[in-house]
Amino acid sequence: MKSVSTTELQGMLSEKPQILDVREPYEFKNGHIPGAKNLPLAKVGTFTGQGPVYVICQSGMRSSSATKQLTKMGVEAINVNGGMNQWRGAVK
């Protein structure tokens, strides 16, 4: 499984990468990476976009699961290690 650190993702933000936040809506509303789309883990199977997509959650567990599922669906998915717990960039 492909993965990046939160620091690596932060360095890519100027390129407007596609970021998929797989936390629950209430977690997403409490703070997320600007530009990220919210799609809870339970609904990842409904994702219809194209990759590459950077997948993030709170700690890295749900995003790891979602990344595996998206990869099986043929989407180029990259897990963000450490999740929002490790994120030091801006939040919305």
Sequence and secondary structure as in RCSB ss.txt:
>XXXX:A:sequence
MKSVSTTELQGMLSEKPQILDVREPYEFKNGHIPGAKNLPLAKVGTFTGQGPVYVICQSGMRSSSATKQLTKMGV
EAINVNGGMNQWRGAVK
>XXXX:A:secstr
  EEEHHHHHHHGGG  EEEE S HHHHHT   TT EE  GGGGGG    S EEEE SSSHHHHHHHHHHHHTT 
 EEEEETHHHH  S   
